[in-house]
C-alpha cells in the first residue's frame, strides 16, 4: 500500500523557529492515510468496512442486509463507502448509529425507507395492473413510467424542472440532522460523486457531509439538475465508483471490506429490446470501476500469497460480498418503484441473504476473505 513517511529533518536554527506539518502517527503518510503497518485492534469485535452500491429502490435490499447484521452484538462498522442509494443508506446508518448505536441505526434506516415509500405515493412511477399481475414489481407496462421515459429522452431536467426540485431533499432533511452527523459520527463515511467538469471522482467525508453531498452522489443527470457544491457541479457517483473501495483501504484500519452488491455482474439472457440493451449498458458501466478495483486487490493478494510481496509491508485485504440472484428477477424498471410493499419485499430478501451469509461465514471475518475475487476477473 503506502510507504512510510521519511523522518523529519532534525536540525533547526535557534534564530528562526520552523513551522512544521502536524505530526502523523508512525502508521500514516503525510496525508493521514494508513500505510502497510496498520494499528488494527478488533477489541473482541468483528470490525468491518461496508461498501454500498447504488440502485434506486433496490437499495432497500441493502437496508435488509444491514438490518440483520446490526443485530449481531459483535458486529462493528468502521467505515462505509456508498454511491447513490448506497450513499443514502450510509448517511442514514451513520446518523442513527451516532444517536443510538446499532439499534439507533436500524431505527433510522426503517424510518427513512418508510419515508421514501410515503413520498412515492404521489409519484408517477407506479406499476400498472398488468405489472401487478406479473408479480415482478416492474414498471415495464406502467403508463407513467413509459411517458416519463419518453419525455426524458427529448427534454432535459432543466427543461422539465426549471427550479431543480428534488423530493429526496425533504426526506433526507427530515430523517438526518447533518450538523449532528458531522460532529458526532464515529463511523467514517465516504460518499461518491462525479465532478461534471473534470470527470473525476469526489468523496464527501464526515467533516463536509450535507444533504447536497448525498443528493450529488445520487444525481442521475437525465432526472435531476447537477448538484452544485462550492462552485463545482456533481452527478451520480456510479459513473466512476459504484462504490469506490479505495477510501476504505486508505483511511480505515480493518482489512475487511464487505460489498453489498445490487447491480448484477452477469445476465443469463441476451438483451434484445432497446430498453433491455440500455439497462444492460448501464449495469456494465456502473460496475466497471468496481471490477477494476477488485482486480487490483486480487493482483496484490496473489503477490502476497506467492511470497513476492512481504506481509510485513503489505496488507492482505479480506473481501466479502453479499448479493442475491433474485434481484435480477425484478428488472431494471423496478428500481423506480418505491411502493412500500416492494421495499419491504427487498428488505426481507436482504435479511434472508444476510442470515445465510452469517451462518456460512461469520467466523471468517477479520481472518480471511469469503468472496472469490476470480469472479471479477
C-alpha positions as CSV (number, residue, x, y, z in Angstrom):
1,X,0.0,0.0,0.0
2,X,1.5,3.3,1.1
3,X,5.2,3.8,2.0
4,X,6.3,5.1,5.4
5,X,6.9,8.7,5.9
6,X,10.5,9.8,5.8
7,X,11.8,11.1,9.2
8,X,11.5,14.8,9.7
9,X,14.7,16.9,9.5
10,X,16.3,17.1,12.9
11,X,18.3,20.3,12.7
12,X,16.6,23.6,13.1
13,X,18.1,27.1,13.7
14,X,17.8,28.8,17.0
15,X,17.1,32.2,15.4
16,X,14.2,31.2,13.2
17,X,11.6,28.7,14.5
18,X,10.4,26.3,11.9
19,X,6.7,25.7,11.3
20,X,6.1,22.0,10.7
21,X,3.2,19.9,9.4
22,X,1.1,18.3,12.2
23,X,2.8,15.1,13.2
24,X,1.2,12.0,11.9
25,X,1.3,8.6,13.7
26,X,4.0,6.3,12.6
27,X,1.5,4.3,10.6
28,X,0.3,7.2,8.5
29,X,1.7,9.0,5.5
30,X,1.6,12.8,5.2
31,X,-2.0,12.8,4.1
32,X,-3.1,10.9,7.1
33,X,-3.5,7.6,5.2
34,X,-2.6,4.3,6.8
35,X,0.3,2.6,5.2
36,X,1.2,-1.1,5.4
37,X,1.8,-1.4,9.2
38,X,-1.8,-0.9,10.4
39,X,-2.9,-0.4,14.0
40,X,-5.8,-2.8,13.8
41,X,-7.3,-3.9,17.1
42,X,-10.7,-5.6,16.8
43,X,-11.1,-5.5,20.7
44,X,-13.2,-8.6,20.7
45,X,-15.5,-7.3,17.9
46,X,-16.0,-8.2,14.2
47,X,-14.9,-4.9,12.7
48,X,-15.9,-4.5,9.1
49,X,-15.9,-1.8,6.4
50,X,-19.0,-1.6,4.3
51,X,-19.4,-0.8,0.6
52,X,-22.9,0.0,-0.7
53,X,-23.8,0.1,-4.3
54,X,-26.5,2.4,-5.8
55,X,-29.6,1.0,-7.5
56,X,-32.6,3.1,-6.7
57,X,-35.4,1.3,-4.8
58,X,-33.2,-1.8,-4.8
59,X,-31.2,-0.1,-2.1
60,X,-33.9,-1.5,0.2
61,X,-32.1,-4.8,-0.2
62,X,-29.1,-3.2,1.4
63,X,-31.4,-1.9,4.2
64,X,-32.4,-5.5,4.9
65,X,-28.8,-6.8,4.8
66,X,-27.6,-4.2,7.3
67,X,-30.7,-4.5,9.5
68,X,-29.7,-8.2,10.0
69,X,-26.0,-7.5,10.5
70,X,-26.7,-4.9,13.1
71,X,-28.5,-7.4,15.3
72,X,-25.1,-9.1,15.9
73,X,-23.7,-7.8,19.2
74,X,-20.1,-8.3,17.9
75,X,-20.7,-6.5,14.6
76,X,-18.9,-3.2,14.4
77,X,-18.6,-0.8,11.5
78,X,-15.5,1.3,11.0
79,X,-16.2,2.9,7.6
80,X,-18.8,3.0,4.8
81,X,-18.4,3.9,1.2
82,X,-21.6,4.4,-0.7
83,X,-23.0,5.7,-4.0
84,X,-26.4,6.9,-4.9
85,X,-28.9,4.9,-2.9
86,X,-25.9,3.4,-1.2
87,X,-24.9,6.9,-0.1
88,X,-28.3,7.4,1.4
89,X,-28.1,4.2,3.3
90,X,-24.6,5.0,4.5
91,X,-25.6,8.5,5.7
92,X,-28.8,7.4,7.5
93,X,-27.0,4.5,9.1
94,X,-24.1,6.7,10.3
95,X,-26.6,9.2,11.7
96,X,-28.7,6.6,13.5
97,X,-25.6,4.9,14.8
98,X,-24.3,8.3,16.2
99,X,-27.6,8.7,18.0
100,X,-28.1,5.2,19.4
101,X,-25.6,2.7,18.3
102,X,-26.6,-0.4,16.3
103,X,-30.3,-0.2,17.3
104,X,-30.3,3.5,16.5
105,X,-29.0,2.8,13.1
106,X,-31.7,0.1,12.5
107,X,-34.4,2.5,13.6
108,X,-33.1,5.4,11.4
109,X,-33.0,3.2,8.3
110,X,-36.5,1.9,9.0
111,X,-37.9,5.5,9.3
112,X,-36.0,6.6,6.2
113,X,-37.3,3.9,3.9
114,X,-40.8,4.3,5.2
115,X,-40.5,8.0,4.4
116,X,-39.4,7.1,0.9
117,X,-42.4,4.9,0.4
118,X,-44.7,7.6,1.8
119,X,-43.4,10.2,-0.7
120,X,-43.7,7.7,-3.6
121,X,-47.5,7.7,-3.1
122,X,-47.5,10.8,-5.2
123,X,-45.0,9.6,-7.8
124,X,-46.0,8.9,-11.5
125,X,-43.8,5.8,-11.3
126,X,-46.4,3.2,-10.3
127,X,-46.9,-0.4,-11.5
128,X,-49.9,-1.0,-13.8
129,X,-52.5,-3.7,-13.3
130,X,-50.6,-5.9,-15.8
131,X,-47.3,-5.3,-13.9
132,X,-49.0,-6.4,-10.7
133,X,-50.4,-9.5,-12.4
134,X,-46.9,-10.5,-13.4
135,X,-45.8,-10.1,-9.8
136,X,-42.2,-8.9,-10.5
137,X,-42.7,-5.3,-9.2
138,X,-41.6,-3.9,-12.5
139,X,-42.9,-0.7,-14.2
140,X,-42.5,-2.0,-17.8
141,X,-46.2,-1.6,-18.5
142,X,-46.8,1.5,-16.4
143,X,-48.2,4.4,-18.4
144,X,-46.5,6.9,-16.1
145,X,-43.1,5.2,-16.4
146,X,-43.3,5.0,-20.2
147,X,-44.5,8.6,-20.6
148,X,-41.7,9.9,-18.3
149,X,-39.1,7.7,-20.1
150,X,-40.1,9.1,-23.5
151,X,-40.2,12.7,-22.3
152,X,-36.8,12.2,-20.6
153,X,-35.3,11.3,-24.0
154,X,-36.5,14.5,-25.6
155,X,-36.1,17.0,-22.8
156,X,-33.5,17.6,-20.0
157,X,-34.3,18.1,-16.3
158,X,-33.5,21.8,-16.9
159,X,-36.4,21.9,-19.4
160,X,-38.9,19.9,-17.3
161,X,-37.9,21.1,-13.8
162,X,-36.5,24.6,-14.0
163,X,-36.5,25.0,-10.2
164,X,-34.4,21.9,-9.8
165,X,-36.7,20.4,-7.1
166,X,-35.7,17.0,-5.7
167,X,-38.2,15.2,-3.4
168,X,-35.3,13.4,-1.8
169,X,-34.1,16.6,-0.2
170,X,-37.1,16.9,2.1
171,X,-36.9,13.2,3.0
172,X,-33.2,13.4,3.9
173,X,-33.6,16.6,5.9
174,X,-36.5,15.1,7.8
175,X,-34.5,12.0,8.8
176,X,-31.0,13.2,9.2
177,X,-29.6,16.1,11.3
178,X,-26.5,16.7,9.2
179,X,-24.9,19.0,11.8
180,X,-25.2,16.4,14.4
181,X,-23.8,13.8,12.0
182,X,-20.8,15.9,11.2
183,X,-19.9,16.4,14.8
184,X,-20.7,13.1,16.4
185,X,-20.4,10.2,13.9
186,X,-17.8,7.6,14.8
187,X,-18.3,5.7,11.6
188,X,-16.2,7.1,8.7
189,X,-18.4,7.8,5.7
190,X,-17.3,8.3,2.1
191,X,-20.0,9.4,-0.4
192,X,-19.0,9.1,-4.1
193,X,-20.0,11.6,-6.8
194,X,-18.5,12.6,-10.1
195,X,-17.3,16.1,-10.9
196,X,-19.1,17.1,-14.1
197,X,-16.4,19.5,-15.2
198,X,-13.3,17.3,-14.5
199,X,-14.9,13.8,-14.7
200,X,-13.0,12.9,-11.5
201,X,-14.4,11.0,-8.6
202,X,-15.1,13.1,-5.5
203,X,-15.5,11.7,-1.9
204,X,-17.6,13.7,0.6
205,X,-16.5,12.7,4.1
206,X,-17.9,13.2,7.6
207,X,-16.5,16.7,8.0
208,X,-18.2,18.1,4.9
209,X,-21.3,15.9,5.0
210,X,-24.5,17.7,3.8
211,X,-27.8,17.0,2.2
212,X,-26.3,18.3,-1.1
213,X,-23.4,15.8,-0.8
214,X,-25.9,12.9,-0.6
215,X,-28.0,14.3,-3.4
216,X,-24.9,14.7,-5.5
217,X,-24.0,11.1,-5.1
218,X,-27.4,10.1,-6.4
219,X,-27.9,12.7,-9.1
220,X,-28.9,10.9,-12.3
221,X,-28.2,13.5,-15.0
222,X,-31.3,12.6,-17.0
223,X,-33.6,13.1,-14.0
224,X,-32.1,15.9,-11.8
225,X,-30.1,19.1,-12.1
226,X,-26.4,18.7,-11.4
227,X,-25.8,19.4,-7.7
228,X,-23.6,22.5,-7.1
229,X,-21.3,22.4,-4.1
230,X,-18.6,25.1,-3.6
231,X,-18.8,26.2,-7.2
232,X,-18.4,22.7,-8.7
233,X,-21.2,20.5,-10.1
234,X,-21.7,16.8,-9.5
235,X,-23.5,13.8,-10.9
236,X,-24.2,10.3,-9.7
237,X,-21.0,8.7,-8.4
238,X,-21.9,5.4,-10.1
239,X,-20.3,6.6,-13.3
240,X,-16.8,6.5,-11.7
241,X,-17.2,4.4,-8.5
242,X,-20.2,2.2,-7.6
243,X,-18.8,2.3,-4.9
244,X,-15.2,3.3,-4.7
245,X,-13.3,1.0,-2.4
246,X,-10.0,2.8,-2.0
247,X,-11.2,5.2,0.7
248,X,-11.7,2.1,3.0
249,X,-8.2,0.9,2.1
250,X,-6.5,4.3,2.7
251,X,-8.4,5.6,5.7
252,X,-9.6,2.6,7.7
253,X,-7.7,0.1,9.8
254,X,-9.8,-3.0,9.4
255,X,-8.7,-5.2,6.5
256,X,-12.2,-6.5,6.0
257,X,-14.5,-4.9,3.3
258,X,-18.0,-6.2,2.8
259,X,-19.6,-5.3,-0.6
260,X,-23.4,-5.3,-0.7
261,X,-24.0,-5.8,-4.4
262,X,-27.1,-4.7,-6.1
263,X,-26.1,-4.4,-9.8
264,X,-25.6,-7.9,-11.3
265,X,-22.3,-8.7,-12.8
266,X,-23.8,-11.2,-15.2
267,X,-27.0,-11.7,-17.1
268,X,-28.1,-15.1,-18.4
269,X,-30.1,-13.8,-21.3
270,X,-29.0,-11.6,-24.2
271,X,-30.8,-8.2,-24.1
272,X,-32.7,-7.6,-27.3
273,X,-35.2,-4.7,-26.8
274,X,-34.0,-1.1,-26.8
275,X,-34.9,-0.9,-23.1
276,X,-33.1,-4.1,-22.2
277,X,-30.0,-3.0,-24.1
278,X,-29.9,0.4,-22.4
279,X,-30.4,-1.2,-19.0
280,X,-27.6,-3.7,-19.5
281,X,-25.2,-1.0,-20.8
282,X,-25.9,0.9,-17.5
283,X,-25.2,-2.1,-15.4
284,X,-21.9,-2.8,-17.2
285,X,-20.8,0.8,-16.9
286,X,-21.8,1.2,-13.3
287,X,-19.9,-2.0,-12.4
288,X,-16.7,-1.3,-14.4
289,X,-14.8,0.8,-11.9
290,X,-15.6,-1.7,-9.1
291,X,-14.3,-4.6,-11.2
292,X,-11.1,-2.8,-11.8
293,X,-10.5,-2.2,-8.1
294,X,-11.3,-5.8,-7.3
295,X,-8.8,-7.0,-10.0
296,X,-6.2,-4.8,-8.4
297,X,-6.9,-6.2,-5.0
298,X,-6.7,-9.8,-6.3
299,X,-3.4,-8.9,-8.0
300,X,-1.8,-7.7,-4.8
301,X,-3.3,-10.6,-2.8
302,X,-1.8,-13.1,-5.3
303,X,1.6,-11.5,-5.0
304,X,1.4,-11.7,-1.2
305,X,0.3,-15.4,-1.4
306,X,3.2,-16.1,-3.8
307,X,5.7,-14.5,-1.4
308,X,6.6,-11.8,-3.9
309,X,5.4,-9.1,-1.5
310,X,6.1,-9.1,2.2
311,X,3.1,-9.5,4.5
312,X,5.0,-7.2,7.0
313,X,4.9,-4.4,4.4
314,X,1.6,-5.0,2.6
315,X,-1.8,-5.8,4.0
316,X,-3.8,-8.6,2.5
317,X,-7.5,-7.5,2.4
318,X,-10.4,-9.7,3.4
319,X,-13.1,-9.2,0.8
320,X,-16.7,-10.3,1.5
321,X,-19.8,-9.9,-0.7
322,X,-23.5,-10.3,-0.1
323,X,-25.7,-10.5,-3.1
324,X,-28.8,-12.3,-4.3
325,X,-29.6,-13.6,-7.8
326,X,-33.3,-12.9,-7.0
327,X,-32.7,-9.2,-7.5
328,X,-32.3,-9.9,-11.3
329,X,-35.8,-11.2,-11.4
330,X,-37.3,-7.8,-10.6
331,X,-36.0,-6.0,-13.7
332,X,-34.3,-2.6,-14.1
333,X,-37.5,-0.6,-14.2
334,X,-38.4,-1.7,-10.7
335,X,-35.5,0.5,-9.4
336,X,-38.0,3.3,-9.7
337,X,-40.8,1.5,-7.9
338,X,-40.8,2.8,-4.3
339,X,-44.1,1.2,-3.1
340,X,-43.9,0.1,0.5
341,X,-44.8,-3.5,-0.4
342,X,-41.8,-3.7,-2.8
343,X,-39.4,-2.1,-0.4
344,X,-40.4,-4.5,2.4
345,X,-40.0,-7.4,0.0
346,X,-36.5,-6.3,-0.8
347,X,-35.7,-5.7,2.9
348,X,-36.9,-9.3,3.7
349,X,-34.8,-10.7,0.9
350,X,-31.8,-8.7,2.2
351,X,-32.3,-10.1,5.7
352,X,-32.6,-13.6,4.5
353,X,-29.5,-13.3,2.3
354,X,-27.5,-11.8,5.2
355,X,-28.7,-14.6,7.6
356,X,-27.4,-17.2,5.2
357,X,-24.1,-15.4,4.8
358,X,-23.7,-15.1,8.6
359,X,-24.3,-18.8,9.1
360,X,-21.7,-19.7,6.5
361,X,-19.0,-17.0,7.0
362,X,-19.2,-15.2,10.3
363,X,-16.3,-17.0,11.9
364,X,-14.0,-16.0,9.0
365,X,-14.5,-12.2,9.4
366,X,-11.2,-10.5,10.3
367,X,-9.3,-13.7,9.3
368,X,-9.8,-14.4,5.6
369,X,-11.8,-13.5,2.5
370,X,-15.1,-15.2,1.9
371,X,-15.5,-13.8,-1.7
372,X,-13.9,-15.4,-4.7
373,X,-12.1,-12.5,-6.4
374,X,-11.8,-14.5,-9.5
375,X,-15.5,-13.6,-10.1
376,X,-14.3,-10.1,-11.1
377,X,-11.6,-11.3,-13.5
